[in-house]
Amino acid sequence: MKAQRILNRQVGFISEQANPVTQSKMLKFTFPSNRKPYFVTIRDRARISGLTSVRFLSNDVLVACDFNECRSSLVELGQGNKISLLDHHPTLIDNGYAVATDLLDARANEFVVTNFAQGSVSFYRVDEKKIVFLRELNLNRFKSAHGVRYVPNYPQLIWVSYCGKNNKCFQIIDYATDNILWTVGTDEQAQDVAFTADGKHALLFARTPHISEGKRAPDSKVSLKEMYATAYLYRMPEDLHTAPPMLVDTWRGTGHIDASKEFGAYIFAANQYEDVVDVFTIRDEKIELVQKIEGFCMPHGLDVRSDGLLATTNYGDQTMRFSFLPKHFLPSRALP
């Protein structure tokens, strides 16, 4: 579909509720939708593939993408629990068409988004509160690009996670030279990666093939498939240009995990199927699940601001939600 630029500054309504775990106020915002809903069934739960990803660009400005609307939005958090829409931009590939996207990552005033069906990524810049498309990067024929992260300490490298049934892997890509450094296969379908604070390890989440397009009956074949979440812990090399990450531990748990993000000593992961955010830590190169934070509705994308404000995009009700993390997850510098 050829891109059309639409700007509607009415983001939606705000509601408040208490987060059952953090005991802090949770704010919820809805975003406008103009297309027929695109339903997908996660084993036996149907949801709409809509508001899919979010990242803070600064303390009060965020970028979010919508899978079905093929659109990115630049929004601003204001005083009095208000949110305003600064800009819209179609999520593009090089031929000028708007396409469905999955997860994103941001660095300074730039962000990168996965183009799911194309298996590519697209880069954008934010200039004077306007989103500017830069280019698409497509270096192979892989499909189902799900997650993308700028690799810490490497200003030119990205980590792209693929959940395609025929290309279960991740790639380390030098986007300055358009060169694939490493392709590493995984047993399950890779979703997204987060990095430990010291940059020495990466935690990659993956899923089983339990997804089907459309609304499915509880007794359908996809509803009867085995479903579990997987996490792979990789030790990062001294130099990613000369060696790939090394697998040192594997964890298996319940649910379906999508986006993940590090904050302090912990890694937070959106467990869409269980309506929670899973919290992990790494001890002696072992993966530990330490808590499940409740209060979400099929969360898919997430980010954590420097003061511990958690932002999530929720497929269950197409909301962006904000609440502070429990205090025991906050570094001392982030405590009020």
C-alpha positions in Angstrom: 0.0 0.0 0.0 1.4 3.3 -1.1 2.2 5.5 1.9 -0.2 8.3 2.8 0.7 10.9 5.4 -2.0 11.5 8.0 -1.7 13.6 11.1 -4.4 13.4 13.9 -3.4 15.0 17.1 -6.1 13.3 19.1 -4.2 10.4 20.6 -7.2 9.1 22.5 -8.4 8.9 26.1 -6.5 8.4 29.3 -7.6 6.2 32.2 -6.0 5.4 35.5 -5.8 2.3 37.6 -3.6 0.9 40.3 -0.9 -1.6 39.2 -1.5 -4.6 41.4 2.2 -5.2 41.9 3.9 -1.8 42.0 1.0 -0.2 43.8 1.7 2.9 41.6 -0.8 4.6 39.3 -1.0 3.1 35.8 -1.8 5.4 33.0 -3.4 4.1 29.8 -3.7 5.8 26.4 -5.4 4.6 23.3 -4.2 5.4 19.7 -6.4 6.1 16.7 -7.0 3.2 14.3 -8.3 3.5 10.8 -8.0 0.0 9.3 -9.9 -3.2 9.7 -8.4 -5.1 12.7 -5.8 -7.7 11.9 -6.4 -10.7 14.2 -3.9 -13.3 15.2 -4.3 -16.2 17.6 -1.6 -16.9 20.2 -2.3 -20.5 20.8 -5.9 -20.1 22.1 -6.0 -16.3 22.7 -7.0 -14.0 19.8 -5.6 -10.5 19.6 -5.2 -7.6 17.2 -1.7 -6.9 15.8 -1.8 -3.1 16.3 0.3 -0.9 18.6 3.4 -3.0 18.6 6.5 -1.2 19.9 7.7 1.8 21.9 11.0 3.5 22.8 11.9 6.7 24.8 13.8 9.2 22.8 14.1 11.5 25.8 12.3 11.8 29.2 9.2 13.1 27.6 9.3 12.1 24.0 8.6 8.6 22.7 8.3 6.9 19.4 5.8 4.0 18.8 4.9 1.9 15.8 1.7 0.2 14.8 1.8 -3.1 12.9 -1.6 -2.9 11.2 -1.6 0.8 10.6 1.9 0.7 9.0 2.7 3.9 10.9 5.1 5.4 13.4 4.1 8.0 15.9 6.1 10.6 17.8 4.4 11.4 21.1 5.1 13.7 24.0 4.3 13.1 27.7 3.1 16.4 29.3 2.2 17.6 32.7 -1.1 16.5 34.2 -0.8 13.0 32.7 -1.4 14.3 29.2 0.0 12.8 26.0 0.1 14.7 22.7 0.9 13.5 19.2 3.8 15.4 17.6 4.0 13.6 14.3 2.9 10.6 12.2 5.0 8.9 9.5 4.3 5.8 7.5 6.7 2.9 8.1 8.4 2.7 4.8 10.7 0.5 2.7 12.8 1.9 -0.1 10.1 1.6 -2.8 8.0 4.1 -1.0 5.4 1.6 0.3 4.2 1.5 3.9 4.6 -2.0 5.5 3.8 -3.7 8.8 6.5 -3.4 11.4 7.4 -5.2 14.6 9.8 -4.1 17.3 12.1 -1.0 17.3 15.1 0.5 19.0 16.4 4.0 19.4 19.7 5.7 19.9 19.9 9.5 20.4 17.6 11.0 17.8 17.5 8.0 15.5 15.5 4.8 15.5 15.4 1.5 13.6 12.4 -0.7 13.0 11.9 -4.3 11.7 9.8 -4.7 8.6 8.2 -8.1 9.5 7.2 -9.7 6.2 10.2 -8.2 4.2 12.7 -9.4 6.7 14.5 -6.0 6.6 14.9 -3.0 8.8 14.3 0.7 8.2 16.1 3.6 9.7 14.6 7.0 10.8 15.7 10.2 12.3 13.8 12.7 14.4 14.5 16.4 13.5 12.7 19.2 15.2 9.9 16.8 16.3 9.4 15.4 12.8 10.1 11.8 11.8 12.3 11.5 8.7 12.7 8.2 6.8 16.4 7.5 6.0 16.6 4.1 4.3 15.8 0.4 4.3 18.5 -2.2 4.8 17.8 -5.7 3.4 20.8 -7.9 3.0 19.2 -11.4 2.6 16.1 -13.3 1.8 15.2 -14.0 5.4 11.6 -13.3 6.5 9.9 -12.5 9.8 12.3 -9.9 11.2 10.9 -9.5 14.7 13.4 -7.6 17.0 16.2 -5.2 16.4 18.7 -3.6 18.8 21.6 -1.3 18.5 24.5 -3.2 20.1 26.0 -1.4 23.1 29.6 -0.2 22.7 29.4 -0.7 18.9 28.2 2.5 17.2 27.7 0.8 13.8 26.3 -2.6 14.8 22.7 -3.9 15.1 21.4 -7.2 16.3 18.4 -8.5 14.3 16.3 -11.4 15.6 14.3 -13.5 13.1 11.3 -15.7 14.0 10.7 -17.2 10.6 10.1 -21.0 10.6 12.8 -21.4 8.0 15.2 -18.8 9.3 15.3 -19.2 13.1 18.4 -17.1 14.0 19.9 -13.7 14.7 22.3 -11.6 12.8 24.9 -9.1 13.8 25.0 -6.5 11.0 27.4 -3.5 10.4 24.9 -1.0 9.0 27.6 1.5 8.2 29.2 -0.9 5.6 26.0 -3.0 4.9 27.8 -6.2 5.9 26.5 -9.2 7.9 29.2 -10.1 10.4 27.5 -13.2 11.9 24.4 -15.4 11.4 23.7 -17.6 14.5 21.0 -20.2 14.4 18.6 -20.9 17.2 16.5 -23.9 18.1 13.4 -21.8 18.5 12.1 -18.7 16.8 14.0 -15.6 17.9 12.1 -12.6 19.2 14.2 -10.0 20.8 17.4 -9.5 22.8 18.5 -7.4 25.8 22.0 -6.8 27.2 23.4 -6.8 30.7 24.5 -3.5 32.1 28.2 -4.3 31.7 27.7 -5.4 28.1 29.3 -8.8 28.7 26.2 -10.8 28.0 23.1 -10.8 25.8 19.8 -12.5 26.6 17.8 -13.6 23.6 14.2 -14.6 23.8 12.5 -17.0 21.5 9.1 -18.8 21.0 7.5 -21.9 19.7 5.4 -22.1 16.4 2.0 -21.6 18.1 0.7 -18.5 16.2 -2.0 -18.5 13.5 -3.6 -15.8 11.5 -7.2 -14.9 12.3 -9.4 -15.9 15.2 -9.1 -19.6 16.0 -11.4 -21.9 18.0 -10.1 -23.2 21.4 -10.0 -26.7 19.9 -8.1 -25.7 16.7 -4.8 -27.2 15.7 -2.8 -24.1 16.7 -4.6 -24.1 20.1 -3.4 -27.6 20.8 0.2 -27.0 20.0 2.9 -27.0 22.7 3.9 -23.5 23.8 6.8 -22.4 25.9 9.2 -19.4 26.1 12.9 -19.8 25.7 15.8 -17.6 26.6 19.4 -18.0 25.4 22.2 -16.4 27.3 25.2 -15.5 25.2 28.6 -14.3 26.3 29.8 -11.4 24.2 33.3 -11.6 22.7 36.0 -9.0 23.2 35.4 -7.8 19.7 32.2 -8.7 17.7 34.0 -8.0 14.5 36.3 -11.0 15.1 34.1 -13.5 17.0 30.3 -14.2 17.4 28.5 -14.3 20.8 28.9 -17.7 22.6 25.9 -19.6 24.0 26.4 -20.3 27.8 22.9 -21.0 29.2 19.4 -21.8 28.1 16.2 -21.2 30.1 12.7 -22.5 29.3 9.5 -21.1 30.9 5.8 -20.5 30.3 4.1 -18.1 27.9 5.1 -16.1 24.8 7.8 -13.4 25.2 8.1 -10.5 22.7 10.1 -7.3 23.5 12.8 -7.1 26.1 14.9 -4.3 27.6 17.6 -4.1 30.2 17.4 -1.7 33.2 20.0 -1.7 36.0 20.8 -5.3 37.0 17.6 -6.7 35.4 16.1 -7.5 32.1 12.4 -6.9 31.5 10.5 -9.0 29.0 6.9 -8.6 27.7 5.1 -12.0 28.2 2.2 -11.4 25.9 0.3 -14.6 26.6 0.4 -14.3 30.4 -0.4 -10.5 30.5 2.7 -9.9 32.6 6.2 -8.5 32.3 8.8 -11.1 33.3 11.9 -9.9 35.2 15.2 -11.7 34.7 18.7 -11.4 36.1 22.0 -13.1 35.3 24.1 -14.7 38.1 27.2 -16.7 37.4 26.2 -17.0 33.7 22.8 -18.5 34.7 19.4 -17.1 33.7 17.1 -16.5 36.7 13.4 -15.4 36.5 12.9 -13.3 39.6 9.4 -11.9 39.3 6.3 -11.4 37.1 4.8 -7.9 37.1 1.1 -7.9 36.5 -1.3 -5.3 35.2 -1.0 -5.6 31.4 -3.2 -6.8 28.5 -1.1 -8.9 26.1 2.0 -6.7 26.3 4.2 -6.7 23.2 6.6 -3.7 23.2 8.3 -2.1 26.2 10.9 0.3 27.3 12.1 1.7 30.7 13.0 5.3 31.3 16.0 6.3 33.3 13.9 6.8 36.4 12.1 3.5 36.2 9.0 4.5 34.3 7.9 1.4 32.4 6.1 2.0 29.0 4.3 -0.9 27.3 2.3 -1.4 24.2 -0.6 -3.8 24.7 -2.1 -5.9 21.9 -5.1 -6.9 24.0 -6.7 -3.5 24.2 -4.4 -1.4 21.9 -3.2 0.8 24.7 0.2 2.4 25.7 0.5 2.0 29.5 2.8 3.7 31.9 3.7 2.7 35.5 6.8 2.9 37.7 8.7 -0.3 38.4 8.7 -1.7 42.0 11.4 0.2 44.0 13.5 -2.9 44.5 14.3 -2.9 40.7 15.5 0.7 40.7 19.2 1.6 40.9 19.9 4.0 43.8 20.3 6.9 41.3 16.7 6.4 40.1 15.0 6.3 43.5 13.0 9.4 44.4 
